[in-house]
Every structure is written in structure tokens, then in C-alpha cells.
Amino acid sequence: MGKKYIVGDTGAGYAGKMLSMAAKKFGLKCKIFMGAKDIKRQKPNCDAMKKNGAEIIPVYSGSQTLVDAVSECMRYWVSNCDNTHMCVGSTVGPNIFVKICGWSTAQISRELKVQLKSQFKKIPNKIKLINCVGGGSSAYGFWSEFIDYNKKQIELIGVEAGGPEKSKLHAAPLSRNAKIGILHGAASYLCQNNEGQINDTESISAGLDYPGVSPIHCFLKDTKRARYTNATDEEALDAHVMVTKYENLNPSLEPSHAFAEAIKIAPKLSKDTIIIVNSCGDAKKDRDILKERLGKK
């Protein structure tokens, strides 16, 4: 197509980092739109993007988080689409971008299927697949190969950001019974006020701090194929502490929300139930937040 530029959005910094690597590989000039608040709290991933030659465009409008980064990225692309590709960082936005992202992340569940058959010689009879949900890309990718299974065999559990315990703000439209609204060219459950304006959100996790969610997850909720809940900032921090203490893992704050749900439900389950949590991020990017909240180095 002859286009020499590519733009993308990012919250936690992972989508931006991967896009910057791809752009470097294929010789494309890359701009990453990122909320000013997220740039401060996700510095390690920002450093990686810059190392790959990407230009980070700070977004100062609105809440200065992911929702504003997506908006500004789309505005830029619409004005420069003759010479610029856009890569949406999650399964959100217009239909084609949801499909592209979902097709890509589905590799997670394809690999999981191989590992399950290797470990158990078959797909076990009782599985809980638990994933954090912001925009919903990693959760869809984690579940994709298993959606058509009977939910009595494989339950899909999405965990949204419940926000601070003492705050009314959150990023949990699916589990807090939000109404359908329009955001970034798609209809989905949405944190909004009575006039349909987007509400502010709050989460310790930059990757989950988004007022909407993928239309795919809205469909999975409406058809009762997936169950959605949420974990507070404090529950995610407690889960991070427990997992790093007992497992050889260092989950970022996004999957720590999913681990919180696993810790909560595990004592109630039968011994033959298999719980699988997608640890979809490393805590290196959250080092400054963890140092502030937990005194971690």
C-alpha cells in the first residue's frame, strides 16, 4: 500500500512496545499515543518503545489515560490515513479492528490447548479460565479456542478493575451493570452518566483503566457464555504479594486482578477442577507503583 507510517494506542505499554518492535522490523515510522498519566506510571515500557525508535505522543486531554489515547490516535489516523496505518491496541473500536486484534491474540488459546493435551492427555472435564478484562484483547485470546465448549466443562471468567475500595470510580462496566453506549465507533457496555457522557474511571492498573469493553465480551455476557466480576486495587495488590511469594511468577497489576479471583474461588472448588490464570504481564513495568504501595524495590 506504500504507507510508511503506523500509529497505535497503549495504556499499560505492552501494545505500544510490541507495535514499536514490529515497526522497527519492517522499517515503518511509528507514533504511540499514550495518556500522560500512564506515561508516568509505566516508564519501563515507555523506555522500551523509545529504544525501538517510536515516538510517544503524550495525551493531556480528559483523564490522560487509555480512553483518551485511543481517541487521539483515531483522530490522528483519520487525518492522515493516506500515508498511515492504524493498529488498535485492543479488541475495541470498529468491527475490522476488533477482528484483527482478536485473530492475533487467539494464538494464546491455541498454545494453551496444546499445553493442556500435553499435560493431561486430553482437555480436562472441569476448567476455569480466568483473565483480566479491560478492553478485553488478552481475555478473548485466552478463551478463543474454548468458547464453543460446554460452559459446564470450561467456564470463562473475566475480572475487571473494581478501582480503589473507598472510591465510587471503577473500570468495570460488565460486572457493575453499566448500560449500552457508544465509544470509539462501537456499541458496548459503558461507564457513563445519565446523559450518555463517558464517566471517569480509576484503577491502579493502566491496562484495565478503560470505561468501555470489547463488543465481543458484551456478547459473551449477554449469552451467559462468560461470567464477569471485578477485583479492587487492594485485592489485586494482595494477590500480587501472594503469587510472587509462592509461585515463580511476577505478575503485573493487570493479571493480579485475575489472580485475586482465583484465590477467592479456589477453596470452594472440587479437587479435580483445573484453574488456569493468564499471567498476561510482568510487574517490571509496575515497579514504581509497587514501590509506592508495597515498598517493593
N, C-alpha and C positions, 0 to 999 in steps of 0.2 A: 504493500500500500504506500510505501515511500515515506511513512511518518517517522520522524527522528526523535520525537519526544514522548514520554509517558508520565502520567501523573497518577497519584494514588493517595488514599487517606489512611490514617492509622491512629489508634488510641494507645494501646499498650506498646506499640512499636514493632510488633512481630511482622505484621503485614507490610509495613514500611521497610523493614530490614530485608525481608525476602524479595520485595519488589526492587529494592536498590541493588541486590545481588544479581537478579535477572537482567536488569537494565545494563549493569556493568558487563555481563556476559555477552549481551547482544549489541553492545555499542550504542545504547539509547541514552539520551539525556533525561534525567529523572528529577521530578519535583514531588516531595511528600508533604501533604498538608496535615498539620498536627496542631491540636489545641495548645495554647501557651501553657495552660495548667499541666497538661500531660507531658510537655517537653521537660518541664522541671522535675516531674516525678518519675520519668522513665529515661533518665540521662544515659545509661549504658546502651540502650538500643539506639538512641539518637547518635551517640558516638559511632556506632557501627554503621549507620546509614551514611554519615558524613565520610567515613573511611572508604565506603564503596563509591563515593563520588556524587551522592544525591544531595540535592538542595532541600533543606527543610524549611517549609513556609509556615511560620507561626500564625495561628488564628486567634485573634483577640476578641472576636465578637461573641455575644451570648455567654455561655458558661465556660468557654475556652476549653471544651473537651471534644470527644469524638463526634458528637452530633454536629457541631459547628465545623469541624474539619471536613466531614462528608459534604456538608452544604457548600463550603467554599471550593472544594475540589470539583464538585459538579458544575458550579458557576464558571470556574476557570475553563473546564473542558468544553462546555457549551460555546464559549467564546473563542476556543482555539482548536476545535475538532478537525479542522482541515489538515493540521500537521501534528496532532497529538492524540495518543491513545489514552484511555482511562481504565484503570484497574481498581474496581471497588473492593475494599478490604474485608467485606463480609457478605453473607447471603442476604443483603438488603438492597433496596433500590429497585429500578425497573427489571422486568422479567429476565432479560438476557443476562444481566449481571449476576442475578441470583443463580441462574443455571450454570454460568461459567465457574463461579466460586464453588458451588455445590459439587460440580463434576470433579473439580480439583481436590477438594478436601475429602471426597468419598474414598480416596486411597487409604485413609486411616482405617476405615472399617474393612476394606479388602485385606489389609495386612493383619488386622485383628482376627479375621475369620481363619486365616492360615495358622496363626498362632494358637487359636482355640483348638483346631483339629490336631495340631502337633502336640499340644499339652494333654488333651482329654480324649483324643482319637475320634471325637465327634463334637457336635455342638451340644453342650450340656442342656439339661431339661429345665433348669431354673437359673436365669441370669438377670442381674440388674446392671444395666449400662448407665452410668451416671456421668453427666458432663455439665460444666458451667454453661450458662447461656447469656450472652449479651446481644450481639447481632444474631448469633446462632450458627456461625460457619463451622466451628470445630465440633459442635454437637451434631449437626447434620452429617458431617463427615464421619463421625464416630458411629452413628446409627444407620447410615445409608443402606448397608448390606443386610440389615436386620429388620427393617421396617415391615417387611412382608411376613415375618414370623408371627405366630400367635403371641399376643401380649402376655398370656399365662406362662409362656416359655421364656420370652425375652421382654422384660419391662424396660422402657426408655424413661429415664428420669432427668429432667433438666432443672438446674439450680441457678436462679437469678440472683442479682445483687440486692439484698434487703436493706442496704445502707446502714448507717450508724444506729445503734439501739435507741438512742434518745432523740432521733430525728424523724420527722414525718416524710423526709425525702428518701427516695429509693430509685432503683432502676429495674423494677420487677413488674412489667405490665401484664405478663401472663398469669402470674400467681397472685397478683393483687387486684384481679378482676377489672382491669382497665377496659375502656371502650375502644371500638374500632376508630381509627383516624387515618389521616394521610400524611406521610412523611417520606421525603426523598423519592417521590414517584411511585409509591406503593401503599396499599391499604394494609394495616396491621393493627394489632392491639397496641395502644399507645398511651404513655403517661401524658395526660392533657387536662386542661381545665374545662369548665362548663361551656366555654365558647370555642373549644377546639384548638386553643393555643397550646404549644408544647410546654409542659412543665419542666422546671429544673430537676435534675437528678443528682444523687450523691452516692458515691461508692468509693471505698478505699482502693478498688481495683479499676485502673484506667480502661482495661479491655472490656469491662462489663458496664461502664458508666454511659449508657445509651438509652434514650427514652422509648425507643421502638424495639422491634424484633422482626426477624425474617418472616415473611408470609408463610413459609414452609412450616415454621413452628406453630403459627396460628392454626393452620390446617391440622397439624398433629394434635393440638389441644382440642379443637372442635370435634374431631373424630374420635377423641379419647384414646388415641394410639400412644400418646406420651403423657406423662404426668409432670407437672411443673410446680416447683416450690422455690423457696429462697432462703438464703443464709445472710445473717447480718455481718457487718465488718468484724465484730468481735468474735463471732463464731468462726469466721474464716481464719482469723489470726490464731485462735486456739487450735484449729485443725492443722494449720501450718506447723505450729510448735510440736504437736503430737506426731505428725507424719515425719518431720525431719529428725525426731528423736528415735523413732522405732523403725523407720524404713530408710533405705539408701536412696532417698529422693529429696529434692529441694524444690517443691512446687511453688510457682509464683502465686500471687494472690487470686488470680482467676480460678485455677483448678482447686485452690484451697477452699473455695465455696462448695465445690462438688465433694471434696473430702469431708467437709462438715456434715453433709447429708449422709454420706456413707457411714460415718462414725455414729450418727444419730440412729440409723435404722438397723445397723448390723446386729445389735443384741436381740432384736425381735425376730430375726430370720432363722429358718431351719439350717442345720449344718451343711446340707447339700446345696444350698444356694450360693452361687458364684457372684460376687460383686466385682465389677470392673470399673475403675475410675480413669478417665482420660486425663493424665497429668500433662496438660497442653501448654505448659510454660515453665520456665526456670526462674527462680527467685533472684537471680543475679540482677535482673532489671529493676527489682523492687528493693534493692539494698538500702536506699535512703529512707524509704517508708518503714521498712522493718527495723532499721536502726533507731528511728524516732519512736516507734510504737513499742518495740520489744527490747531495745538496747542491743540488737544484734549487730555484729561487725560484718 
